[in-house]
Amino acid sequence: MSLIKGGFLNRRGLLKSVAASAVAATLPIRGAMAAPRRGGHLRAAKGHGETTDTLDPGQWTNGYEMALSFAIHGRLTEVAADGSLLPELGESWEASSDATEWRFKIRQGVTFHDGKPLTVEDVVASINHHRGKDSTSGAGPIVEPIADVTIEGNDTVVFTLSGGNADFPFILSDYHLTIHPATGDGIDWRSGNGCGSYILKHFQPGVTAKFERNPNHWRNDVAWLDSCEMLSIVDQNARMSALVSGDVQAIDRVDLKTAALLARKPGVSVESVAGTQHYTFAMSTNRDPYTDNNIRQALKYAINREELVEKILFGYGSVGNDHPISAGQRFYNSELEQKTYDPDKARYFLKQAGLDRLEVALHSSEAAFSGAVDAGVLYQNSAKEAGIDLKVVREAKDGYWSDVWMKKPFSAVYWGGRPVEDQMFSTAYKCGAAWNDSFWCNDRFEDLLVAARAELDQVKRRSMYWEIQDIVANQGGVVIPMFAKYVSAIGDTVAHGKMASNWEMDGERWMERWWLKS
């Protein structure tokens, strides 16, 4: 087994290296940002957070928990701001020629916040936390192909996969796959003891979390702030008012209707980044009437996508085509016919289902995404022309993800997307996956998902992912009308480098990447 050393790897470079029989990476010297400086306290408000939030990495569902996890924990790999892959706690890695075995050398000299050294046993226990047939972890589907995790010496963890996976190092950057201290037959997640660049000092779910810089962190090019406080302010107006008044210095989920006005406020900057974020309406395909694909197709043709992009996103996005792959991703199907608003075609599918009219309820909340309730009302209006009576049910913000999502048969959802196609499809569309919010199963999809994951011929792999997108778009149980840019706002005392596009607010790594101006 050979070892190819070098700087960071982008996805194309990664696949080329695997095809050449092995892959490895070493930590590069990172270029200096625009004069970052240490010191100060940053308060930020997130349009996420619930009283049911937890420190259990398998149960994280929203941007508040995600930002918290990136601050206090480490992972084996990191998606950089430019979308490339960087080593984190996995100092280097190599793969077998068929990409079924991956060896990760674990970085030495790293300690948890309580002073305990990071060990290979911690890594194994942390990954195993998400594995097993009874796993309810959001990362369960993406770690399912791991057949075994073993240890070599005191610095190497070996992952043996049930089939080849050219994207495996990218998978390990998933926000759930944090490394925790091993305890008995599990991990210590309850204490919040991590090896990240910030130490969690206080956590009140759905309200606030407070952090202090970790003075013993293994890196010196992150965590510029002395301390941070992250508030949960789900109400959009209250969040924006907090920024304008100076109570906080950064917010996410800017009200797109008033973004232009906010940008004209002295001392405020509104920033948008295009990425993989998409807004959806998920149907439970295991419950009538959504068991019938004709009904699902009728609902997909009954929505005016262009109107939603114009009136909900105010141009900060683009139309979707009922699959979760964005136009900027490697294997985006550029030739798939774009669905448009077509009441006649929607009525045709209703007739195929033996119906003249359809009555359904859509459950929505601002917790799903900004403007989700208004989007439901627009959907209601367009669906009328297709003979569909769509009742919009406004749900409470708190508890939406625990009481409505995947509980009600038709609900509004937001997804941040994933850096690679397999990760997205495995997380949200694989049969039986914990976060398959349409409860959809399709044999051809399942076969292609496994085959595409292991295929190293990029032409064949592209063809497989194109067919997968076609299947999801035309047989799946999710309406995906729009891809939305990440729109945030910061005060003039806040500075940052290139903004990542894989999640909101700089890939949700704003705590370790941003700094305060002098």
N, C-alpha and C positions, 0 to 999 in steps of 0.2 A: 504494500500500500504506500503510495507516494504522498508527499505533502507539498502543496503549493502555497507558498507564503507571499504576502503582499499587503497592500492597504485594504481599504474597505471594498466590499463587493457589491455591485449593483445586481439586480435580478438576472440580467442577461449574462453578466460575467459569471455569476454563480452557476447558471445552467451550463455554460460552456465548460467550466471547470469540472462539473460533475461528469459531463460527457467525456472529458479527458481522463476520467477515472478517480479524481479526488478533489476535495475542496478544503481550503483552510483560510483563516483570516487572522491578522494580528492588528492590534490597536494602532491606528495611524496617529500621526501628530496632527491635531486639529488646528485649523487656521484660526487666527485671532479674530474675534468679532469686533464690532465697532466700539472699541474702548470700553469693555465692560468694567465695572467697578464693584467692589464688595461693600456691603453695609446696607442698613435701612430695613424698614418693615413695610411689606406690601399686603394690602387688603384687597381681596377679589371677591366678587359675587357671581355665583353660578346659577343658571336657570335650571338646575337639577337638584336632587337631594330629597330624601324622604325620611320619615321617622323610622322606617323599617330598614334603613341602610345598615350595612354590616362590615366587619373587617375580614369576613370569610372570602378569600379570593375567588372561590367557585361561584359565589352568588352576586358578584358585582354586576350591575345592570345599567348604571347611568354615569354621566360625565363627572359628577361630583366624586363618586367612589373611584373612578378611573384616575382623576387628578391626584386624589389622596394616595392611591397606590403607587403612582409614578414618583411621588415625592419620597415616600418612606421605604420603598422596597426596590430590589434589584431583580433583573431577569438575565437570562443567558445571552440574549442578543437585543439590539436596539435598532429601531428604524430611525435613521437620521432625518434631518429636516429636508434633505434633497431626495428622500425616498430610498436611499441606499441602505445596506445593512452593515451595522457596526458590531464588533464584539463588546460585550458588557461583562458579566460575571463568567461567561464562557470566553476565555482568553484567546483560544483558537480552536479550530475544528477541522476534521477531515472525514471524507466519506468513502465507502467502498465503491467500486466501479458501477454497481447497479443501484446505488443510493439507498440500499436497504439497511446499512449499518453506518452510524455516525458516532465518531469519537470526539468528545468535547473536553478540552483541557480547562480545568477550573482555575480561575485566577487565585493566586496565593496572596496572603497578607490582608485579605478583606475581613472585617469584623462586623458583627451585628451591633446595634446601638447599645446593648448591655455589655459589650466587650467580648462576647463569645466569637471565636474564629469561625469563618465560613468553612464548611467541610463538604466533601463529596456526598456524605450521608444526608446532609441538609438538602442538596440538590435532588437526590433520588426521592426523598420523602415528599418534597414539595411538588414534584411532577406527579407522583403517585396519588397525591391528594385529589387529583382530578380524574383518575383512572378507575376502572372497574365497571361491571355491568350495571350496578346500582347507582352510578354517579349521576348527580343532578347538577354538576358543574356546567357553567356556560362554555367551558373549554373541553368538556367531555368528548364531543365529536372529533375535535382536532387532535386529541391525544389517543383516541381509540386505536389508530393504526400502530401505536407503540406496543410491540409484542413483549418486550422485556427492557428493563433498565438495570444495568450492572455497573460495578465499580472496578477499575483497574488501578492498583496502587493507591496513592493518596491524593491524586490530582486529576484523574480522568474518569468521566462518566460515559458509558457506552449505551447508545440507544439502538436497539434492534427493532426494525419495523416489519410489519406483516407484508409490506410491498414497498417498492421503491418510491421515494418522495424527493424530487429535486428541490422542493421549496422548504424542506424541513427546518433549516436555520431561521427562516422567516417566521415559521409557525411558533417558534419558541420566543418570539418577541411579543406574543399576545399578552394583553394587559392582565389576564387572569393568572398567567404562569409566573408568579412572583416566587422568590426563594425565601423560605422561612426556616427558623431553627427546627430541627427534628426533635420530636418528643415522643418517647415510647413507640407506638405504632402509627403515629401521625405527625402533625406539625403544630407549632404554637402560632396560631393566627390571632387569637383573642387579645393578646397583649399589645399588638401593633409593633412588636420588636422586629425591625427590618435591618437591611444593610444599605438603605438608600441615602440620598444626600441630605435629607431632613428627618428630624426626630419628631414623632407625633407627641405633643404635650397635652392635648385636650381634644376630645371628640364627643360632640353631642349630635347624634344622627338627626338629619333634617334641619339642623340649625347652624352649627359652626364646627370648624376644626382649626386647631392652632399648631404651628410647627416652629422648630428652631433648627438652624443649620447644624448638621452633624460635623463636629470638628475633626472626627477621625475617618471621614470618608476617603476612599482610595483614590478619588480623582480631585484634581485642583482646577479643572476647567468648567465646573458647574457650581450651582448653589451660590450665587453671588449675594443673595439676601441674607441678612442676619436672622430674620424671622418672617413668617407669613401667617395670615389668617384667611381662611376660605369660608365664606358665608353661603348658605343656601337661601336664595331669594327667587323663588319660582315665579312670582308675579312680575311680569315684564315691566310694567310702569314703575314699580317700586325699585326694581334693579337699575333701570336707567336713571331714575331720580337719585339713587345713591351715588352713581358715578358723577352726575352733574353737580351735586352738592359737595363732592369731595369726600364723602364717607367711605367710598372705596375707590381704588385706582384702576380697576380693570373689571370688565364684565364680558360674558359671552351672550349669545342669542339676542343680539340687538333687534329691536322691533324694526322690521324692514320697512314698514309704512313711514316711519319717522327717522330712518337712518340718515337721510340727507340733511334733515334739520339738526340732528344730533351732531353731525360732522361740522356744522357751522358754529357750534358752541366753542367759545374760547377755551383752550387747554384740553380739548378732546380730539382724539383721532379715531376714526372708524376704519376698520381693516377687514378685507374679505379675501378668502382663499378658496379656490376651487379644489375639490377633492372627490372622495368616494361617498360622501354623506348622501343618503336618500331617504325620502319620506314615503311611507307605505300605508296601505289599508289591508290588513291581514284577515282572511276568511278561514274559519275552521272547516277544513275539507272533510273532517270526520263527523260533521253535523249538518243535517239538512237545513236549507236547500243547497248548501255549498258542496255537497258530495257530487253534485252534477256539474261537470265541466262546462256544459252549455250555460248554466247560471253564472259561473265564474267569468266566462268569456263575455256574456252580456254586460256584466258589471264593469268589465275592462273597457268596453266600447262606449259605455254610458258616461264616462268622465271626460271633461274637457281639459286636457293636460295643459294646453297653451294658456288657457284662462287662469289656471292655478299658478303657473310660473309668473304670469303678469300680475295677478292680484294678491297672491300669497307671498311669493318670493320677490316681487317688484324688480324682476330682472336678475336677481342674485341666484341664478341657477339655470337649469335646462330641463326639457321634457325627458321623462323616463319611458321605458318600453317594457315594463313588467318583468325585468330581471335586474339583479343588483350590481352588474358590472358597468363601470363608468367608461366614458369614451377615451379616457387617458390611460386605461390599463392595457396590458400586453395583448390579451386575447379577446378584446372587445369585438363583438360581431357587428361589423360595420355594414353588413349586407342584409341584416334581419329587417323585415318590413316594419316600419314604425307605425304603431297603432295611433289612430287619430279618433277624435270624437265622431261617432257614427251611430245616431239613434236607430237608423234603419237596420244596421247590422246587429245592434243590440236586440232589437225586436225579433230579428231572425233567430238568434240564439235562444230567446225566450220560447219561441214557437217550437224549436227543436227540443226544448225541455217540456213541451206540452202545456205551456202557459201563455196567456194573453197579457197578464200583468203580474208584477212581483212586489211584495211588501217585505222589506228588511229593515233592521235597525243598525245604525253605525254608531259605535261608542267612541267618543273623542274627548280630548282634554288638552289644555295648553301644556300639560306635562309631556305629552307626546312630541309636539314640536310647536314652535311659535306660529300661531295662525291655524292650528289644527281644527278648531271648532269652525272657524270661518271656511276652511277648506271643505269641511263636511257639508256646510250649507251650500256652497257652490256646486259640490257633487250632487246634492239633493236636487238642485234646480236643473242641472243638465240631465239627470236621470229621468226626470218627469217626462221629457220628450221621448224617452225610450219605453215608456209604460212601466217605469219602476218607481214605486213609492218608497223613498229612502228617508227613514226617520232618524234624525241626528240626536243622539243622547249625550248631553254634556255631563261628563264625569268629573269628580273632584280631582284636584292636582295631587294631593297627598294620597298615597296608596294606589295610584294608578297602575304602577308596574306590578304590584303584588295582588291587586284585587280585580283589575280589568284586563290587562294584557294577558293573553292566552287563557283567560277565563270567559270573557264574552266572545261570541262567535264571529264578530266583525268589529275590528277596532283599528284606530290610528296608531302608527308606530314610527319611530325614527331609527335609522341604522347609520352608524358611522362608516360602514364598509370595512374591508380588510385589505391589506397590501397585496395579497395574492388571491387568485380566483378560488383555488381549492379551499382556502381557509374560510372564505365567505360562504361558499356553497355547503361546506361541511358543517358550519356553525348553525346555519339558519334553514337549510333545505334538506339535509340528510334525514332519511326516515328514522324516526325515533330520537332525534337529537333534542336535547333539553330545551333549546331555543328555536326549534322548528315551529314558529308561531302560526303556521297554517296547518300543522299536523298532516303534511302532505307526504305521500309516498309514491314513487314511480320506479319501476324495475329498470327501465332503460337508463334513467338518470343515475341510479345507484351503480350500474355497471360502468357507465362512462366516467363517473366520478373516480372510481378506483383505478380505471385504466389511464385516465389523463394524469392522475397524480404521479404515476410511475413512468410515464412515457418521456424519454429523453430526446426523441426526434421532435423538434419544435414545429415542423409542418403538420405532423400527425396530431400533436398535442393541440395545436390551434384549431384543427378541424373538430376535435372532440369538444373543446370548450365552446365552439360556435354552436354545435348541436345541443349542448347542455343549455345554453342561453335560450335557444328556440323552444326547447321542452318546457323550461320554467316559465317563459313568457306566455306560451299558448296552452299549457296544461296545468300550470301551477296555481296556487291559491292566494297569491299576493298581487294586489294592484299597486304598481310603482309608477305614479304619475310624474314624479319630478326628482331631480338631483339638485341639492341645495348647497350653495357655497357656505363656508363657515364665516359668519360675520360677528366680529367682536369689537370692543371699543376700549381704549386705554387713555389714561390721563397723560399730560405732557411730561410728567416726571418719570414715566416708564419707558424703557428701551429694550430692544431685542434684536437678534440677528434675523436670518432668513426664517420665515414662518413655515413650519411643517404643514402638510395637507392631509395627513392620515387620520387626524382627529381634531376636534375643536381646540382653540387656544394653543397653537403650536404643538399639536400632537398630544395635548394635555400634559406636556412637560414644561409648562410656563414657569413653574416654581423654580426649577433648576436652570432654565435657559434665560430668563429675563433678569434685568437689573434696574436699579434706580439711578437716574442721572444725578450728577453732583449739583 
